[in-house]
């Protein structure tokens, strides 16, 4: 399995706009991408502007399909200006 984690640091004044977009992206990914097995959206308890994603895919090709999907591209473009920082890491589940 291919694991992707993402930490978003959202500009606080845009958090209310970001969260619905992020949740819609996650829901669409799990519903419409056969290789997307899990897509959790988590919010830091002490810092609400920090959003953590845990994504689980069948393999790298499934993740690449996610990145090429229309819904991801729409989310990525719509959220670009409201994110202060984005840290992406990939892992192989053992």
N, C-alpha and C positions, 0 to 999 in steps of 0.2 A: 504494500500500500504506500501511496505517496502522500505525505503530510505537508501541509502549508500552514504556517502561522503568520499572522499579520498584526502589527500593532499600529493603530492609527492614533495620532494625536490631533484631534479635531479642534479647530479654532472655536473657543467656547461659545461665541455668539452665533455659531452656525450649527450647534449640536442638534437643535430641534429639527433642522432641515436634513441633517445627515442621517440620523437614526432611521427614519422611515425608508430612505433610499437603501441603506445598508441591509435592513431587514427584508426588503423586497428582493434585493439581489440574492441574498442567501436562500430565500424561499423558492425563487425561480430556479436557482442552481440545483437544489435538491429535487425539485419537481420535474425539471425538463432535461437535465444532463444525466444520461445513464451511468457515467463513470464517477459522478459526485455522490459519495456515500454519506457524508456528514458535513455540515456547515454551521458551526456554532458562532453566534455573535455574543460577546461578553463585554460588560462594562465594569471598569474599575470602581470598587466600592468607595474609595476616598478621592478619586479624581474622575468624575463622570465624563470628562472630555477624552479619556483614554479608552479606546475600544480595541478589544482583542478578538481576533478570529482564529478558529481552529477548523481547518478544512481537511477532509480526507477523500482522496481520489484513488481509483483503481491503479493508476500509473501516471507517468509524466504526460502521456498522450491525452489522457482525460483532463488533466489540468490545462494543457495547451488548448484543448477544445473549449474549456471554460473561458480562457483569456480571449478566444476568438469569437465568443458568443455575442450576439447583439445586445443582450441585457447587461453583460459585463461592460462592454464598450460604452453603453449609455451611462451606466453608473460611474465609470471611471471619468468620463468627460464632465458629468454633472457635479462630481465631488472634488475635482482637482483643485479648485480655488478655495475650498473650505477646509482643506487638510493642511495642518502645519507640518506634519511629519508622518512618514509611512515606512515601516520596517518590515520587510518580507524575509522569511526564512523557510527553507525546505528541508524535509527529513524523509528518511525511509523508515517505515514502521517495522520493527523487528518481530 
